[in-house]
């Protein structure tokens, strides 16, 4: 595996700059290998490319643990995906030491979203393998309002009218994150 500068980067290492290592071992189901062993190359992961800045996205939060960005095909406008910087395919693949910090960011975004976007609440969810369109752990935080039409797990998708509209939603969320 080679990073943007051509240096070897072992799969399972954080995609972000810096020399952090995975210090905890995972508890896995018998016969199941960690994601960084199962994957042949991290460069096949669009979320890793977003995290590394190789693919453009409307970033609403980027820190040492996560990158959160607008879903390109939102259920409702303002729908955010929160991905850990370290490549993990599923929640079970995320190193135990990273679970708490990761969920603090998910919690934070779900808490600021209603005020930032004028919604009444949020829907927070993740797929593990089945229906996971990108094999990189990510949680969805979707703004919800009573009577918005979302029923069960029927996820109608919307589109932003323009890049400027997506930027407005990202700006609202960034401002709320910065103010919290």
Beta strands, then each sheet from edge to edge (+ up, - down):
strand 1: 59-62
strand 2: 66-70
strand 3: 80-84
strand 4: 121-125
strand 5: 138-144
sheet 1: 1+ 2- 3+ 5- 4+
end
